[in-house]
Amino acid sequence: MAFKQKQKEQQTALEAAKANASKKGPLVGGGIKKSGKK
């Protein structure tokens, strides 16, 4: 149950990051890719 909750939180964070990326540009996009590798 906790795992699914964490997954949902990550998904929400990703959506927010994508929204920020479209505003700020490639700099944020690079950050998303780096955190994805983690």
N, C-alpha and C positions, 0 to 999 in steps of 0.2 A: 504494500500500500504506500509506504513512504517513498519507494522507488518511483512509482507512478506520479506521485506528487512532485518529486524533484524533476522528473521529465517534463511535466506540465510547466513548471517554473522556468526551466531552461528554454522551452518553446516560446513562452511569453517574452523572455529576455531576448531571444533571437529575433522575434518579430519587432521589438522595440529597436534593436540594434540595426535591423534592416531599414526601418523608418528613418533613423538618424543618418544612416549611410546615404540614403537618397537625398538628404538635405545637405550633409557636409561633404560628401564626395568620397573619392578613393581612399583617403587616409583612414576613415573609419572602416571601410570595406576590408582593408589590409588587416586591421585589428581583429575583425571577425574571423578571417581566415586563420590567423595565428592562434586564437583561442580555440578554434575548431580542431587544430592539430593536437592541442593538449588533450 
